[in-house]
Amino acid sequence: MPTKTERTKTPRRSSRKTAVEPETWNLRLYVAGQTSRSIAALENLERICQEHLAGKYSIEVIDLLKDPKLARGDQILAVPTLVRKLPEPVRKIIGDLSNQERVLVGLDLRPKQLEPS
């Protein structure tokens, strides 16, 4: 007699995030040593994160002078470069991050304003 197989329903995962679930931003800053541009980029990034992400972020600083092979994974061509790993999609911003408006738009923290035609 054939055996009866039991099927269990697996709950479907919703693609929408619930309002209760906090969003954590995973940011990587690629630098090349302690140059003035690298230091400025880190200071600007920390200030922007404190103002706009309030504890919902992590910053990983990767010094490519110490381990240049790490540049391959995120295809880093210039430094300093900021890579937003999470939330997806991955985004990259090159430079010292001094233009706050451009960084906010690049990180998708503030929507682009339409230019008047």
C-alpha positions as CSV (number, residue, x, y, z in Angstrom):
1,M,0.0,0.0,0.0
2,P,1.5,3.4,-0.9
3,T,2.4,5.6,2.0
4,K,0.8,8.9,2.4
5,T,3.2,11.8,2.4
6,E,2.3,14.7,4.6
7,R,2.8,18.2,3.2
8,T,3.5,21.0,5.5
9,K,2.8,24.5,4.4
10,T,5.7,26.8,4.6
11,P,4.7,30.4,5.4
12,R,5.2,32.8,2.6
13,R,7.6,35.6,3.2
14,S,6.3,39.0,2.5
15,S,8.5,41.2,0.4
16,R,7.2,44.2,2.3
17,K,9.0,45.2,5.4
18,T,6.8,45.7,8.5
19,A,6.8,49.1,10.2
20,V,8.1,47.5,13.3
21,E,11.2,45.9,11.7
22,P,14.2,48.3,11.9
23,E,16.2,48.8,8.8
24,T,20.0,48.4,9.3
25,W,22.3,50.2,6.9
26,N,25.6,48.3,6.2
27,L,28.2,50.7,4.8
28,R,31.8,50.2,3.8
29,L,34.2,53.0,3.3
30,Y,37.3,52.1,1.3
31,V,40.3,54.3,1.9
32,A,44.0,54.3,1.2
33,G,45.8,55.1,4.4
34,Q,45.2,58.2,6.6
35,T,45.1,60.8,3.9
36,S,43.2,64.1,4.4
37,R,40.6,62.9,2.0
38,S,40.1,59.6,3.8
39,I,39.8,61.3,7.2
40,A,37.4,63.8,5.8
41,A,35.3,61.1,4.1
42,L,35.0,59.2,7.4
43,E,34.1,62.3,9.4
44,N,31.5,63.3,6.9
45,L,30.0,59.8,6.7
46,E,29.8,59.6,10.5
47,R,28.1,63.0,10.7
48,I,25.6,62.1,8.0
49,C,24.8,58.8,9.6
50,Q,24.3,60.3,13.0
51,E,21.9,62.9,11.6
52,H,19.9,60.7,9.2
53,L,20.2,57.1,10.4
54,A,20.3,57.5,14.2
55,G,21.8,54.2,15.3
56,K,20.5,52.1,12.4
57,Y,23.9,51.8,10.7
58,S,27.2,50.1,10.8
59,I,30.4,51.5,9.1
60,E,33.3,49.2,8.1
61,V,36.4,51.1,7.1
62,I,38.7,49.1,4.8
63,D,42.2,50.4,4.3
64,L,43.4,49.2,0.9
65,L,47.1,50.0,1.7
66,K,46.9,47.2,4.3
67,D,45.0,44.7,2.1
68,P,44.6,45.8,-1.6
69,K,42.9,42.5,-2.6
70,L,39.8,43.6,-0.8
71,A,39.1,46.1,-3.6
72,R,38.2,43.4,-6.0
73,G,35.1,42.2,-4.2
74,D,33.3,45.6,-4.5
75,Q,35.2,46.6,-7.7
76,I,36.8,49.6,-6.2
77,L,38.6,51.8,-8.7
78,A,39.2,55.0,-6.7
79,V,39.4,56.0,-3.0
80,P,37.8,57.0,-0.9
81,T,34.7,55.1,-2.0
82,L,31.6,54.5,0.0
83,V,29.6,51.3,-0.7
84,R,26.1,50.8,0.6
85,K,25.7,47.0,1.0
86,L,22.4,47.0,2.7
87,P,19.6,47.9,2.1
88,E,19.9,46.7,-1.4
89,P,20.5,47.7,-4.2
90,V,24.2,48.2,-3.7
91,R,25.2,51.8,-4.3
92,K,28.7,53.5,-4.6
93,I,29.8,57.0,-4.0
94,I,33.3,58.2,-4.8
95,G,34.9,61.1,-3.0
96,D,35.3,62.7,0.4
97,L,31.5,62.9,0.9
98,S,31.6,66.6,1.6
99,N,28.5,67.4,-0.5
100,Q,25.8,66.2,1.9
101,E,22.9,66.6,-0.5
102,R,24.7,64.5,-3.1
103,V,25.5,61.8,-0.5
104,L,21.9,61.7,0.7
105,V,20.6,61.3,-2.8
106,G,23.3,58.7,-3.6
107,L,22.4,56.6,-0.5
108,D,18.7,57.0,-1.4
109,L,18.0,58.7,1.9
110,R,16.5,61.7,0.2
111,P,14.6,61.6,-3.1
112,K,16.0,63.5,-6.1
113,Q,14.2,66.7,-6.7
114,L,13.0,67.3,-10.2
115,E,14.7,70.1,-11.9
116,P,12.5,72.8,-13.4
117,S,12.1,72.5,-17.1
